[in-house]
């Protein structure tokens, strides 16, 4: 059973090694990643499909 779905962009600059400071421009995106990770952890899903 699918209990939740997330759609998240994956800009390369989110990685500090690639963004080299530019990742600060996408701080809201980064915060959304962390929020989704917390929600998923709370759900304790048996499986995750990426």
Secondary structure, 3 states (H helix, E strand, C coil): CCCCCCCCCCCHHHCHHHHCCHHHHHHHHHHHHHHHHHHHHHHCCCCCCC
